[in-house]
Amino acid sequence: MIYGSFAPLRTVSKDNQDSKAGDGAESDVSLKAIQARIIYVKSMRQVSSNNICIAPKLYEVLYVINISGANLKFPHSFPLKVPEEYRFSLLPHICFPDAEYFKTVSTYQSETFHFTLFDKEEKMYGYCLRIMGWTKSNSGKHPLCVKLPVAICILSKFSAPSFYNKLLSEIEKHLALPREKCFKYIRAIQKFGVPNAGANVSIPDYSENSDEDRIIISRPLDFHSVGCELTRALQLLDVDILVKAVASLLLERKVLFFSSSPSNLYHCCKAISSLLYPFKWPHMFIPVLPSCLTVHCCSEFPFLLGLSTNNYNSVLELLAESELLIINIDKGAIVKSYNDEDTILPKKIQRAVITALNLAKNMTDPTEMLRDVMISEAFVHMFVEMVGHYENHFVVQNDKLVFQKEGFLKMLFFYSADYRKIYQTNQRTFFEKRVDEYKWELSHDGESFSRRIEKTVRDFRERIIQKLKI
């Protein structure tokens, strides 16, 4: 399905074939450079194998934040004396952006989300667990050692959402312990280091009878992930709007979403940022911006923000003279734009992505799981088409590995998007595996390949359905 959408891009002109044939010597040099690079990376990994932690502390600060009415406060912080650079007076508003109309629920509800802040040009990553309510016991009390509703917010210098979500799940489990034991656990885990990508950390587990129990939390080597927010975003936004939003982020522009639903804001912002894989959004990222922080919408730096429609008219007036992309999720419409979003991606690739997304949107998928995979694959394949040949442009000059920028740009189907350094490792990432498949595809008969890939997709879908039946 996805490969079929990109089929028109498979034709290679005779001139291009001739130019490739004439570059044999250069290809040999590139191959040697790549092999040398692999040996170097392996040697560096052996040197650093005994040092799997990249930071001495698992987190910089952990806050416990409570809401009472519209009032927000920090009843607890770890460490007790928070360093000045980690004191954010508006942090509670980010954790409870809906404080003005927040309602406690009588059933257990929890959610996690993350955000990125900038303070004095320093980047800080926030990971938040919110527990909105719990069914009370006969005594009228809930079984947790903290007052509800509560937000557990971790501040870290590292971008690792999957890893910190697992850590927050462990903390959530320990909230059912007596307060003294729970807080002892929170203080204890800070002393463990942040593992390298692909490594893990073993932390204590106080939730069992013995304090000697351990649990291992792994940090994925590759940050690629597929979640239900992709299907949700495709349901909320038209395909062309989704593509324009991703293209705008590639140019590191300002993108602002409006919705009356905090959940819709979070799902759309998270989906758009995740579709940038193998790249990461390096700028401000706050999926649900509280009303008291709308001034950030006037920032001169790129951002990806979500804002409640309660501030719709005032913010539009504030941004009347600014250049940015504004999308109203509730109306499924672009409110303000640069008027060039259709030209960011080359026409052929843009048509291929839109075709693939329309197929994914209209497919029959009771589980919704296969649709998420197809949406992710559409954009991964887009990047494979555009930058999948990056490693062919590393050559050795004066005993140094040099990236040939001009040759790389000449080979691109697109222009303007800033490229990032691909994570170097002796293990293949998800994106690199797709690059391998792309190269294999170009070296085989197109019709034969189409039949094989259709069978692969069909078998993959059947495996998912079988797993769900078990």
N, C-alpha and C positions, 0 to 999 in steps of 0.2 A: 504493500500500500504506500508506505513512505518512499521507498526507492522508486516506485512507479511515478510518483509525483515529480521526482527530480530527473526522470528519464530524458527530457529534452536537453538537459545539460551534458549528456554523454557524448554528443557529437564533437569530434575534434577535427579542426580544419587541417587540410593537407600541409599548409605552411607551418602550422604548429607542430605537426608530426615530423616534418623535416628538421625544424629547429631542435626538437628533442633528440633526433638521431645524430645531429651534429655536435651534441654536447656530451659525448661519451667520456672524454677525458675529465671534464668537470665533474661528471657523475662519480667517477672513480675517486677523485679527490674528496668529494662530499661523503662518500661511503667510508673512506678511511677516517675522515674527521668524526663521523658519527660513531664509528667503532672505538676511536680513541676516547670520545666523550663517555661512552658506556663504561669503559674500563676505569676512567677517572671517577665517575659517579659511584661505581661499585667500591672502589678503594676508599672513597670518602665515607660511604655508608659503613664500611668495616671499621674505620677509625672512630666513628661516632656511635657504634653499636652499643657501647657500654654506657653511653650518656643519652638515654632515651627521653629525658626531660628537657624542655626548652625554657622552663621558668621554675624557680624554687617554690612558688606558691600556686595552689590549685585555683585560687581566685584572689583578687586584690581586696575586694570588700563584698560582704554579703549583708543586705538590708532586709529586715522584716518590716513591712509597711502595712498599716491598718487604715481602714476607712470607717468613719462614724458619721453618718449623715453626709454632709459635703466636706467634712474635715478629714485631712490626711495627716498622718504622723509616723515618725520612726520610733517605735518602742524599743527596738533592739538593733544593734549593728555588730558585726564581727569583722575586724577587731573592735573592741569597745571604743578606742580612740582612733577615729578614722583620719588618715592623712588628708591634708588640705586639698590635694589634687583630686581626691575621690569624693569630695563633698558637693553634691548636686542638690540644691534646695528644691529644684523643680522635678526631681526624679519621681516622687510619689505621683505627680500628675501624669507622667508618662506611663507608669504602671496602672494608674486608674484614670485614663483619659475621659472616661464616662462618669466621673465622680458626681457631676451635677445632677444626673438622672439615674444613678446607680441604684439597683434594687437587690436586696439580699434574697436568695432563693432558699427554699426549704428542702431541696434535694442536693446531693453531692454533685458539684460541678467544678472541674478544674481545667485549666488551659495553659499552654506555654507559648511564648513568643519572644522574639529578639529584636534588638534595635542597635543603631550605631550613632554615637554622639561624637562631637568635636568640641574640645575645650582648649583654647590657646594653641590651636593647630595640633593638639594631641588627640589621637583617635582612641575611643573607648567603646568596647562592645558590652551590651547589656543583655542578660538572659533572665526572663521573668516567668515565674510560676504563680498563677492566680487561683485561689480557691475561694469560690463565691458563696458556698453554703454547704451545709451538711444536715442530714436528718437527725433531729435531736432525740436523745434517749428519753426514757420515762422520767428521769430526774430533771429533764429540761436542759441538759447540757450536751455539747458535742464532744467527741472523744479526742480532739486534738489539743495540744499543749499551747496553742496560740489563739488569740482572739480572731474570729471570723467576721467579715471577709478579710483575707490577708493576701499579700503579695510577697513572695520571696524573690528578691532581685540580686543577681550576681553581676558584678562589674569585673571585666577581665580585659587584658591587653591583646587577647587572641580571638580570632574569628573561627569558632568551631561549634556551630549551632547543634549539630547532632550529638557531639560529646557532652555539651553542657545540658542538653535536654535530658540525657540519661542521668547526669548528676543530679538534676532537679528532681527527677523521679525517685532517686534514692533518698533525697532530703524529704520529699513528700511522705515517703514510707515511714521515716523516723519522726515525723510530727505527731504520730500516735503514741510516742513514748512520753514518760514524764518529762516535764520541761528541763529539769537539770540534766538528765541523760541526753536529751535531744540536743541541747546547746553544747554539751561536751562533745558530741559527735560533730557538730558543725565546726567547732574550733579545731578538732582533731584533723579533719580532712583538709583544712587549709594548708597544713604543713606538707602535703604531698605536692609533687610537681606536676605541671602540665605536660602530658606526653607528646612526643613528636607525632606527626601524621603517620599512621600505620602501626603505632605502638599502643601500649595500654598502661593503666595505672591500677594498682591493687590498693583499695581503701577498706577501712574497717566497716563491719556491718553490726551495729548495735541492736538491730531490730530482733535478732535471735537471742537466745538465753545467754550465750557467751560473747564477751567483748572481743574474743580472739578470732571470730569469724571474719572472713574477708570476701569482698566482691570485686570483680575485675571490670573496669569500664574501658572500652576500646575507643580510640580516636581513629576514624576511617582514614585510610591513605588518600582516598579520592573524595572530594566534597560533593560529587554528583549525587543527587537524590531525586526520587520521583514521589510526589505526594498528591493527595486528593485536591489540594488547592489548584492544581492545573485544570482539572475538569471544572471546578467551581468558577475559575476565572473565565474559561471558555463559555460557560453558561451565562455569565454576567456581561461579557463584552463580545462585540462582533469580532470576527476573525481579523479584519483589516485594522481595527483599533488595537488589538493585541499586538499585531506585527509592528504597527507604528510606534507603540510604546517601547517595545524591545529595541527597535532601531534607534529611537531617540536616546535611550540609555547608552547605546554603543558610541554615540557621539558625546557622551558625558554631559547631557543636558539636564535641565530641571523638569521633573515630572511630578504633577500633583493630582491626586485622586480625591474625589468627593463622594460621600455616600452617607445615608442616614444610619447605616448598619456598620458598627465597628468590626464585626466579623467579616463582612464583605470587603472592607478596606484592607484588613490584614491578609485575607486570602489573595486578593489581587496584587498587592504590593509584594508579597512573598513569591507568588507565581512569576511575576515579571522579572524579579531579580534572579530567581533560580534558572530562568530560561536563558540567562547570559552564559551559562556553562559552555566552555571551560574557563570563562572569565568570571571575575567577581566584581560586584558593584563596590567601588572603593570610597564612596562619599556618604554623606548623611543619609540615614535610612531609619525613618520612624513611621511604621505602618499606620498608627493612629495617633495623630498629633493633638495634644490637648489644646483647648481654646486659649489658655494663657501663654502658649508658645507659638501663636500664629505669626509672630514677628520673623520666625525662621523662614517663612514663605518668601520673605524679601531678601534672603541671603544672595550674595553675588556668586556663591559657589554652587556646583551641581548638587541636586538632592532628589530623593525619592520619598515623597511624603503622602500620607493619607489624612484627610480632614473631614470632620462631620459637616453635613449640610446646614447645621445650625449657624455656621460661620460663612455660609456660601456668599451672600451678597456683599458683606463687609470685606471679605478677602478678594473677591473679584474687583471691587473698587480699588483696593489697595494695590492690586497687581495690574491695573489697567495699562500701564506703560511698560510693563516687564515682558520679556520674551521667555515663554515656557510652554509646556504642553499640559493642559488641564483637561481631565476626563471626568465626566459625571457618570458614575457607575449606575446609579438608579435610573437614569434616562438612557444609558448606553450610548452616550454621545460625547464627541470632542467639543469642549466649550471654547478653548483657546489653543492656538498652535503656532508653529513657526511657518506654516504653509509650504514646507518643503519635505514633509515626512515621507511622501511618495517617492522621493528621489534619493533617499539615503541608501537603500539597498538597490542593487541592480535589478532591472525589470525581470530578467529570467528567473533569478533566485527568489525574488519576491512572489512571483506567480507560483513557483513550485511550493513555497512554504504555505501560501494561502490555500492551494489545492490540497495539500496534505492535511492542513488543519480543518478544512471543510469536510474531508473524508472522516477525520477523527470525530468531529462534532456530530456528524449524522450517522455514525456507525451504531449498530445494535450491540450494547455492552451492558448487560444487567449488573455486572460486578463493578463497573466504572474503573477497574484497575487497568484494563488493557488500553482504555482511552488515555489515561495518564501517561502510560508508556509511549503511546503514539504521538501525543503532543510534545513530549520531551524529545523523542527521536526526530521529529520534524525540524526542531531548532538545532539539535546536535548535528544533523545531516547538513543543515545550512552552513554551520561553521566548518564542517569537514570540507564542503565545497569551496569555502572561501579561504581557509587558512590551513587545510589539511596537509598541504605540501611544504609547510614551514621548515621541516628538517632538511629538505633538499637544498636549502639556501645557507647552510652552515659550511664554510670552507676554511682550510688552514692557510693562513698567510703569516709568514715570519714566525712560524711555530706557535701561532695564536689562533684560536678558534674565532672566526669572524662571521657575523651574520650579514648577508648581502641584502640590505634593505631594498635597494632599487630593483633587483631581480625579483624579490618577493612581491613588491607592489605591482610590478609588471604582470606577474602571473595571476594576480587577484581578479576575481570577478567583480569586486566592489572597491570603493575608495573611502577615505575619510575616517573610518573606524580605527581608533588607536589599538595597537596590539600589545599584549602583555607577555611577559616571559612565561613559557609553559613550565610547569613544575617538572623538574628533572629527577627521574628515579629509574632504577633497574627493573621496577615492576610497571606493567603497562596500565595506564589509567583507562577509564571508560572511554574518554575521547580518543586516546591513542589507538584503542582497539577498533574504533569506528574508522580511523584513518587507515588502519591495516585493511579493513574490509573494503574501503573505497579503492585502495590500490589494487586489491585483488579483482575488484569489479572491472576496473579499466583494462586489466590484462586478460579478461575472459570474454567469451561471446555474450553479447547483451541479451539475446533471447534465452539462452541457457541459464544465465544468471537470474533473469526475471522469474523463471519457473522455480528455481531453487529458493529464492527469497520469499516467494509467495507460499511455498511449502513450509519454510521456516516460521513465518508469521502465523500460519494456520496451526502448526504444531505447538507454537508458543501459547497461543490462545487456549488450545485444548488442555495444555498442562495447567494453566491458571485455573480453568474451570474444574479440572479434576482435583486440584489442591483444595479448592473451596468446598468440594463435596465431602472431603475426608473429615 
